[in-house]
């Protein structure tokens, strides 16, 4: 090995170590929120379903959610690593992101230098903390895979093995969230541009990418297909999601504008746009990189608005191209600094946007999950239920699922049955049948802010939400449910309903 090669290897190891330290620091900041922040929001559903699938429950048939299976498989792996705790899931997401960011720095430093590369990573990690309350989300797992595909495109567009790896990572992204296709399209487009003088190699690399995608998909879906769950998978992950996302184009555009407005508020959009401008002005390979990254960013932005629902975490998929664009800005500022008026203006702009980003990230990690069940509620729930475990309704209170109960209904995410899509109103019937079975739960617990089950509040007897459940086949069941359960006690935001005529086992 030549001295230059040795020095480059040492430099690479140095920057990789810094990248790992940055990721570890961002991950450690989530500890400030307390362990239960790992289960905040929808993450509790993913953890719970993964836990059940890991014990042999059939996904989509025995327990239902509208996400593709990889998210639940990763949660199942995490629960096996640390049984009874969410830390295993936290570790799986952390390892995936750490590996992705290391690849990101290794790729970007070839063009922008190590300092600029870790500057871009730092911006991306702060964006993760701004947009995710917990790492256990589809987007939390996606970031590492996106960064890996980006590095493969940047470093190894000619490698057949890199094409297979990019296809496999793209398949994993697809099985986390179907509209996560932006990174794989970036790989194909960047590879085709880099090899444009060799059309035969472009075709070969495209075929190898498809082979990697196909093989990884077979591995991930094999257990479902062998269990006869293919139709259930398509029904949940695609049919329902298209209905869930059915909105006018105008509504999708409104959400797209809201997303950019949110990004402007915490400064990352400013950094990305400034990086794009810096790369464009410099020209050459930097202009090509800026153009490709902007197109990728736009693709992820539009995909995030597809559902016409404004959730901050949907835009996490925009972070990797934004981080790479920020690295282009960092490189420009390191080269010009305060030597020119443009450099001074750039430093001031980057400083302001960076301060906004850091402030928003610090607010994010101070989040506390406040709707945990109190000991008083747990005691009252067990008193109401006797030896039969209570049913928790809707998304709250989440921790009761882990401590007390497995819901008797297939649709753990109960609110899927409340959507007005005709195709999925059929889920509500079997769910109510579960409540009215021969051995129904003796107590039902929900919070005031959840979609009502059958009464709006304690003391009211009217059947709630007729506009959501107003179908002839459900009216009798709703009335029967309202007649069988009475509101028994309210503790804080939680309502406890007790069965009037049920008997404990």
C-alpha positions as CSV (number, residue, x, y, z in Angstrom):
1,X,0.0,0.0,0.0
2,X,1.4,3.4,-1.0
3,X,1.8,6.2,1.6
4,X,-1.0,8.1,-0.2
5,X,-3.3,5.1,0.0
6,X,-2.5,4.7,3.7
7,X,-3.2,8.3,4.5
8,X,-6.5,8.2,2.6
9,X,-7.5,5.0,4.5
10,X,-6.7,6.7,7.8
11,X,-8.6,9.8,6.8
12,X,-11.6,7.7,5.8
13,X,-11.5,6.0,9.1
14,X,-11.3,9.3,10.9
15,X,-14.4,10.8,9.1
16,X,-16.3,7.5,9.5
17,X,-15.7,7.7,13.3
18,X,-16.9,11.3,13.4
19,X,-20.0,10.2,11.5
20,X,-20.7,7.4,14.0
21,X,-20.2,9.8,16.9
22,X,-22.7,12.3,15.4
23,X,-25.3,9.6,14.9
24,X,-24.8,8.3,18.4
25,X,-25.2,11.8,19.8
26,X,-28.4,12.3,17.9
27,X,-29.7,8.9,19.1
28,X,-28.7,9.6,22.7
29,X,-30.7,12.9,22.6
30,X,-33.9,10.8,22.3
31,X,-33.1,9.5,25.8
32,X,-34.0,12.9,27.1
33,X,-37.6,12.1,26.3
34,X,-37.7,9.0,28.5
35,X,-38.1,5.4,27.4
36,X,-41.7,5.7,26.5
37,X,-41.0,8.2,23.8
38,X,-39.8,5.1,21.9
39,X,-43.5,4.0,21.9
40,X,-45.1,7.4,21.3
41,X,-47.5,7.9,18.4
42,X,-48.0,5.2,15.8
43,X,-44.7,3.6,17.0
44,X,-46.7,1.8,19.7
45,X,-48.8,0.1,17.1
46,X,-45.8,-1.0,15.1
47,X,-44.1,-2.3,18.2
48,X,-47.2,-4.2,19.4
49,X,-47.9,-5.8,16.0
50,X,-44.2,-6.7,15.6
51,X,-44.3,-8.3,19.0
52,X,-47.4,-10.3,18.1
53,X,-46.1,-11.4,14.6
54,X,-42.9,-12.5,16.3
55,X,-45.0,-15.0,18.4
56,X,-46.8,-16.5,15.4
57,X,-49.8,-14.2,14.9
58,X,-50.6,-14.0,11.2
59,X,-50.1,-10.5,9.8
60,X,-53.1,-8.9,8.1
61,X,-55.3,-12.0,8.9
62,X,-55.1,-12.1,12.7
63,X,-53.8,-8.6,13.3
64,X,-54.2,-5.8,10.8
65,X,-52.6,-2.5,9.8
66,X,-52.2,-0.8,6.5
67,X,-48.4,-0.8,6.4
68,X,-46.2,-3.2,4.3
69,X,-44.6,-6.0,6.4
70,X,-41.0,-5.0,6.8
71,X,-41.8,-2.5,9.5
72,X,-43.4,-5.2,11.6
73,X,-40.6,-7.7,10.9
74,X,-38.0,-5.2,12.1
75,X,-40.1,-4.5,15.2
76,X,-40.4,-8.3,15.7
77,X,-36.6,-8.6,15.5
78,X,-36.2,-5.8,18.0
79,X,-38.6,-7.4,20.5
80,X,-36.7,-10.6,20.3
81,X,-33.4,-8.8,21.0
82,X,-34.8,-7.2,24.2
83,X,-38.0,-9.1,25.2
84,X,-40.5,-7.0,27.0
85,X,-38.7,-3.7,26.1
86,X,-38.6,-1.4,23.2
87,X,-34.8,-0.9,23.3
88,X,-34.2,-3.6,20.8
89,X,-36.3,-1.8,18.2
90,X,-34.5,1.4,19.1
91,X,-31.1,-0.4,18.5
92,X,-32.2,-1.9,15.1
93,X,-33.2,1.6,13.8
94,X,-30.1,3.1,15.2
95,X,-27.7,0.6,13.5
96,X,-29.5,1.1,10.2
97,X,-29.2,4.8,10.4
98,X,-25.6,4.8,11.6
99,X,-24.5,2.5,8.7
100,X,-26.4,4.7,6.2
101,X,-24.8,7.9,7.5
102,X,-21.3,6.4,7.4
103,X,-21.8,5.5,3.8
104,X,-23.2,9.0,3.2
105,X,-20.0,10.6,4.5
106,X,-17.8,8.2,2.7
107,X,-19.5,9.2,-0.6
108,X,-19.8,13.0,-0.1
109,X,-16.3,13.5,1.1
110,X,-15.0,12.4,-2.3
111,X,-16.5,15.5,-3.8
112,X,-16.9,18.0,-1.0
113,X,-14.3,16.9,1.6
114,X,-14.8,15.4,5.0
115,X,-15.7,18.5,6.9
116,X,-18.5,19.4,4.5
117,X,-19.7,15.8,4.5
118,X,-20.2,15.7,8.2
119,X,-21.7,19.2,8.1
120,X,-24.4,17.8,5.7
121,X,-24.9,14.7,8.0
122,X,-25.3,17.0,11.0
123,X,-28.0,18.9,9.2
124,X,-29.7,15.7,8.3
125,X,-29.6,14.3,11.8
126,X,-31.0,17.5,13.3
127,X,-33.8,17.2,10.7
128,X,-34.5,13.7,11.9
129,X,-34.9,15.1,15.5
130,X,-37.1,17.9,14.2
131,X,-39.5,15.6,12.3
132,X,-39.6,12.3,14.3
133,X,-40.8,12.0,17.9
134,X,-39.5,8.4,17.9
135,X,-37.1,6.4,15.7
136,X,-39.6,3.6,15.4
137,X,-41.4,4.9,12.3
138,X,-41.2,3.8,8.7
139,X,-39.2,7.0,7.9
140,X,-36.8,6.3,10.8
141,X,-35.8,3.0,9.2
142,X,-35.9,4.5,5.6
143,X,-33.2,7.1,6.2
144,X,-30.4,4.6,6.5
145,X,-31.5,2.7,3.4
146,X,-31.8,6.0,1.4
147,X,-28.3,7.1,2.4
148,X,-26.9,3.7,1.4
149,X,-28.5,3.9,-2.1
150,X,-27.2,7.5,-2.4
151,X,-23.6,6.3,-1.6
152,X,-23.8,3.4,-4.0
153,X,-24.9,5.8,-6.8
154,X,-22.2,8.3,-6.0
155,X,-19.3,5.8,-5.5
156,X,-20.1,2.6,-7.5
157,X,-22.4,3.3,-10.5
158,X,-20.4,0.8,-12.6
159,X,-20.4,-2.1,-10.0
160,X,-22.8,-5.0,-10.7
161,X,-22.8,-5.8,-6.9
162,X,-23.7,-2.2,-6.1
163,X,-26.6,-2.4,-8.5
164,X,-27.9,-5.6,-6.8
165,X,-27.5,-3.9,-3.4
166,X,-29.3,-0.8,-4.5
167,X,-32.2,-2.9,-5.8
168,X,-32.4,-4.8,-2.6
169,X,-32.3,-1.6,-0.5
170,X,-35.0,-0.1,-2.8
171,X,-37.2,-3.2,-2.2
172,X,-36.8,-2.7,1.5
173,X,-37.8,0.9,1.2
174,X,-40.9,-0.2,-0.8
175,X,-41.8,-2.7,1.9
176,X,-41.6,0.0,4.5
177,X,-43.8,2.5,2.6
178,X,-44.8,2.1,-1.1
179,X,-44.2,5.7,-2.0
180,X,-40.5,5.4,-0.9
181,X,-39.4,4.9,-4.5
182,X,-37.5,8.2,-4.8
183,X,-34.1,6.8,-3.8
184,X,-34.2,3.9,-6.2
185,X,-35.2,6.2,-9.0
186,X,-32.3,8.4,-8.1
187,X,-29.9,5.5,-8.3
188,X,-31.2,4.5,-11.8
189,X,-31.1,8.0,-13.1
190,X,-27.6,8.8,-11.6
191,X,-26.2,5.5,-12.8
192,X,-27.6,6.1,-16.3
193,X,-26.1,9.6,-16.4
194,X,-22.7,8.4,-15.2
195,X,-22.6,5.6,-17.8
196,X,-24.4,7.5,-20.6
197,X,-21.4,6.7,-22.9
198,X,-21.9,3.0,-22.4
199,X,-25.6,2.1,-23.1
200,X,-24.9,-1.6,-22.8
201,X,-23.6,-1.2,-19.3
202,X,-26.6,0.9,-18.4
203,X,-28.9,-1.9,-19.5
204,X,-26.9,-4.5,-17.5
205,X,-26.9,-2.3,-14.4
206,X,-30.6,-1.8,-14.7
207,X,-31.2,-5.5,-15.0
208,X,-29.0,-6.2,-12.0
209,X,-30.9,-3.6,-10.0
210,X,-34.2,-5.3,-10.9
211,X,-32.7,-8.7,-9.9
212,X,-31.7,-7.3,-6.5
213,X,-35.2,-5.8,-6.1
214,X,-36.9,-9.0,-7.0
215,X,-34.7,-11.3,-4.8
216,X,-35.1,-9.0,-1.7
217,X,-38.9,-8.9,-2.3
218,X,-39.1,-12.7,-2.5
219,X,-37.2,-12.9,0.8
220,X,-39.4,-10.4,2.6
221,X,-42.8,-11.6,1.2
222,X,-42.0,-15.3,1.2
223,X,-43.4,-15.9,4.7
224,X,-46.6,-14.2,3.8
225,X,-47.1,-16.0,0.5
226,X,-46.3,-19.4,2.1
227,X,-49.0,-18.7,4.8
228,X,-51.6,-17.8,2.1
229,X,-51.6,-14.2,3.0
230,X,-50.8,-12.6,-0.4
231,X,-54.3,-11.3,-1.0
232,X,-54.4,-9.9,2.6
233,X,-51.1,-8.2,2.0
234,X,-52.2,-6.5,-1.3
235,X,-55.6,-5.6,0.3
236,X,-53.9,-3.9,3.3
237,X,-50.8,-2.3,1.8
238,X,-52.1,-1.2,-1.5
239,X,-55.9,-1.3,-1.9
240,X,-56.6,0.4,1.4
241,X,-53.8,2.9,1.0
242,X,-55.0,4.1,-2.4
243,X,-58.5,4.6,-0.8
244,X,-56.8,6.3,2.2
245,X,-55.0,8.6,-0.1
246,X,-58.0,9.3,-2.4
247,X,-58.2,13.1,-2.4
248,X,-58.5,15.9,-5.0
249,X,-55.3,17.1,-6.6
250,X,-55.9,20.5,-5.0
251,X,-55.8,18.9,-1.5
252,X,-52.5,17.2,-2.3
253,X,-51.0,20.5,-3.5
254,X,-52.2,22.3,-0.3
255,X,-50.3,19.6,1.8
256,X,-47.2,20.0,-0.4
257,X,-47.2,23.7,0.3
258,X,-47.7,23.1,4.0
259,X,-44.7,20.7,4.0
260,X,-42.4,23.2,2.4
261,X,-43.6,25.9,4.8
262,X,-42.8,23.7,7.7
263,X,-39.3,23.0,6.4
264,X,-38.8,26.7,5.9
265,X,-39.8,27.3,9.5
266,X,-36.9,25.2,10.8
267,X,-34.3,26.3,8.3
268,X,-33.4,23.1,6.5
269,X,-35.1,24.2,3.2
270,X,-33.0,27.3,3.2
271,X,-29.8,25.3,3.6
272,X,-30.8,22.9,0.8
273,X,-31.7,25.7,-1.6
274,X,-28.5,27.6,-0.8
275,X,-26.5,24.4,-1.4
276,X,-28.3,23.8,-4.7
277,X,-27.4,27.4,-5.8
278,X,-23.8,27.0,-4.7
279,X,-23.4,23.7,-6.7
280,X,-25.1,25.3,-9.7
281,X,-22.8,28.3,-9.7
282,X,-19.7,26.3,-9.4
283,X,-20.6,24.2,-12.5
284,X,-19.1,20.9,-13.7
285,X,-19.8,17.8,-11.6
286,X,-21.1,20.1,-8.7
287,X,-23.8,21.4,-11.0
288,X,-24.7,17.9,-12.1
289,X,-24.8,16.8,-8.4
290,X,-27.0,19.7,-7.4
291,X,-29.4,19.1,-10.3
292,X,-29.8,15.4,-9.5
293,X,-30.2,16.0,-5.7
294,X,-32.9,18.7,-6.4
295,X,-34.8,16.3,-8.6
296,X,-34.6,13.6,-5.9
297,X,-35.8,16.1,-3.3
298,X,-38.7,17.2,-5.4
299,X,-39.7,13.5,-6.0
300,X,-39.7,12.7,-2.3
301,X,-41.6,16.0,-1.6
302,X,-44.4,15.1,-4.0
303,X,-44.5,11.5,-2.8
304,X,-44.9,12.7,0.8
305,X,-47.9,14.8,-0.2
306,X,-49.6,12.0,-2.1
307,X,-51.8,11.0,0.8
308,X,-53.0,14.6,1.2
309,X,-52.4,14.4,4.9
310,X,-50.0,16.8,6.6
311,X,-47.8,14.8,9.0
312,X,-44.3,16.1,9.6
313,X,-42.7,12.7,9.6
314,X,-43.8,12.1,6.0
315,X,-41.1,14.6,4.9
316,X,-38.2,12.7,6.6
317,X,-37.6,11.0,3.2
318,X,-36.5,14.4,1.9
319,X,-33.6,14.6,4.4
320,X,-30.9,12.7,2.6
321,X,-30.9,14.8,-0.6
322,X,-31.3,17.9,1.6
323,X,-28.3,16.8,3.7
324,X,-26.2,16.3,0.5
325,X,-27.2,19.7,-0.8
326,X,-26.2,21.2,2.6
327,X,-22.8,19.6,2.2
328,X,-22.4,21.4,-1.1
329,X,-23.2,24.7,0.8
330,X,-20.7,23.8,3.5
331,X,-18.0,23.2,0.9
332,X,-18.6,26.6,-0.7
333,X,-18.5,28.4,2.6
334,X,-15.3,26.6,3.6
335,X,-13.7,27.7,0.4
336,X,-14.9,31.3,0.3
337,X,-15.5,32.1,4.0
338,X,-15.3,35.8,4.8
339,X,-13.1,36.6,1.8
340,X,-15.9,37.8,-0.4
341,X,-19.2,39.6,0.1
342,X,-21.1,36.6,-1.2
343,X,-19.2,34.4,1.2
344,X,-20.0,36.6,4.2
345,X,-23.7,36.6,3.1
346,X,-23.6,32.8,2.8
347,X,-22.1,32.4,6.3
348,X,-24.8,34.7,7.8
349,X,-27.6,32.9,6.0
350,X,-26.2,29.4,7.0
351,X,-25.7,30.6,10.5
352,X,-29.3,31.8,10.9
353,X,-30.8,28.7,9.2
354,X,-28.6,26.4,11.3
355,X,-29.6,28.2,14.5
356,X,-33.3,27.7,13.5
357,X,-32.6,24.0,12.8
358,X,-30.8,23.5,16.1
359,X,-33.6,25.2,18.1
360,X,-36.3,23.1,16.5
361,X,-34.3,19.9,17.1
362,X,-33.9,20.8,20.8
363,X,-37.7,21.3,21.0
364,X,-38.2,17.9,19.4
365,X,-36.0,16.0,21.9
366,X,-37.7,17.7,24.8
367,X,-41.0,16.0,23.9
368,X,-42.6,14.0,26.6
369,X,-45.2,11.3,26.1
370,X,-47.9,12.5,28.5
371,X,-50.8,10.1,27.9
372,X,-49.4,7.1,29.7
373,X,-51.9,5.3,31.9
374,X,-51.6,6.2,35.6
375,X,-51.5,3.6,38.4
376,X,-55.0,4.8,39.3
377,X,-56.3,4.1,35.8
378,X,-54.6,0.7,35.7
379,X,-56.1,-0.2,39.1
380,X,-59.6,1.0,38.1
381,X,-59.3,-0.9,34.8
382,X,-58.5,-4.2,36.5
383,X,-61.3,-3.5,39.1
384,X,-63.8,-3.1,36.2
385,X,-62.6,-6.1,34.3
386,X,-62.0,-8.5,37.1
387,X,-60.0,-11.5,35.9
388,X,-60.8,-10.7,32.2
389,X,-58.4,-8.2,30.6
390,X,-59.9,-5.0,29.4
391,X,-60.1,-3.9,25.8
392,X,-58.3,-0.6,24.9
393,X,-60.0,1.3,22.2
394,X,-58.3,3.3,19.4
395,X,-54.7,4.5,19.7
396,X,-54.8,5.4,23.4
397,X,-53.9,4.5,26.1
398,X,-51.0,2.7,24.3
399,X,-49.1,1.3,27.2
400,X,-52.2,-0.7,28.3
401,X,-51.6,-3.0,25.3
402,X,-48.2,-3.9,26.5
403,X,-49.2,-4.4,30.2
404,X,-52.6,-5.8,30.1
405,X,-54.1,-7.0,26.9
406,X,-54.3,-8.2,23.3
407,X,-57.3,-6.7,21.6
408,X,-59.8,-9.3,20.5
409,X,-60.3,-7.6,17.1
410,X,-58.1,-8.1,14.1
411,X,-57.9,-4.3,13.4
412,X,-55.6,-3.2,16.2
413,X,-55.6,0.2,14.6
414,X,-59.3,0.5,15.2
415,X,-59.8,3.8,13.4
416,X,-59.2,2.1,10.0
417,X,-62.8,1.0,10.2
418,X,-64.1,4.5,10.7
419,X,-63.0,5.8,7.4
420,X,-65.8,6.3,5.0
421,X,-64.4,4.1,2.2
422,X,-67.0,1.6,1.4
423,X,-64.5,-1.2,0.9
424,X,-63.3,-1.0,4.4
425,X,-66.5,-0.5,6.3
426,X,-66.7,-4.3,6.3
427,X,-63.9,-4.3,8.9
428,X,-66.2,-2.7,11.4
429,X,-68.7,-5.5,11.4
430,X,-66.3,-8.3,12.4
431,X,-64.7,-5.9,15.0
432,X,-68.0,-5.3,16.7
433,X,-68.7,-9.1,16.6
434,X,-65.6,-9.5,18.6
435,X,-66.9,-7.2,21.2
436,X,-70.2,-8.9,21.4
437,X,-68.9,-12.5,21.4
438,X,-69.7,-15.0,24.1
439,X,-66.7,-13.9,26.2
440,X,-66.6,-10.2,25.6
441,X,-64.2,-7.8,27.5
442,X,-65.8,-6.7,30.7
443,X,-64.3,-3.2,30.4
444,X,-63.4,-0.9,27.5
445,X,-61.0,2.0,28.0
446,X,-60.6,4.9,25.6
447,X,-59.7,8.6,25.8
448,X,-61.9,11.6,25.1
449,X,-59.9,12.6,22.1
450,X,-60.4,9.3,20.3
451,X,-63.1,8.7,17.8
452,X,-66.1,7.7,19.9
453,X,-67.0,4.0,20.3
454,X,-70.7,4.2,21.1
455,X,-71.1,7.2,23.5
456,X,-69.7,10.7,23.3
457,X,-69.0,11.0,27.0
458,X,-69.9,9.5,30.3
459,X,-73.6,10.0,31.0
460,X,-74.7,10.1,27.4
461,X,-76.4,7.2,25.8
462,X,-76.7,8.2,22.2
463,X,-74.8,6.2,19.6
464,X,-72.0,8.4,18.4
465,X,-70.5,9.1,15.0
466,X,-73.4,8.1,12.7
467,X,-71.7,9.9,9.8
468,X,-68.9,7.4,10.0
469,X,-70.7,4.2,10.9
470,X,-74.1,4.9,9.4
471,X,-74.7,1.7,7.5
472,X,-77.7,-0.6,7.9
473,X,-75.6,-3.6,8.7
474,X,-73.9,-1.8,11.6
475,X,-76.9,0.0,13.2
476,X,-78.2,-2.9,15.1
477,X,-74.7,-3.8,16.3
478,X,-74.1,-0.3,17.5
479,X,-77.3,-0.2,19.4
480,X,-76.5,-3.6,21.0
481,X,-73.1,-2.4,22.0
482,X,-74.5,0.8,23.5
483,X,-77.0,-1.2,25.4
484,X,-74.5,-3.6,26.8
485,X,-71.8,-1.2,28.0
486,X,-72.3,1.7,30.4
487,X,-69.8,4.5,31.1
488,X,-68.6,3.7,34.6
489,X,-65.8,6.1,35.5
490,X,-63.7,8.9,34.1
491,X,-60.0,9.3,35.2
492,X,-58.3,12.3,33.6
493,X,-58.8,12.0,29.8
494,X,-59.6,8.3,30.1
495,X,-63.1,6.9,30.0
496,X,-63.9,3.4,31.4
497,X,-67.0,1.5,30.1
498,X,-68.1,-1.6,32.0
499,X,-70.3,-4.4,30.7
500,X,-73.8,-4.4,32.2
501,X,-74.6,-8.1,31.9
502,X,-71.2,-9.9,31.3
503,X,-69.8,-12.4,33.8
504,X,-66.2,-12.9,34.6
505,X,-64.7,-16.2,33.6
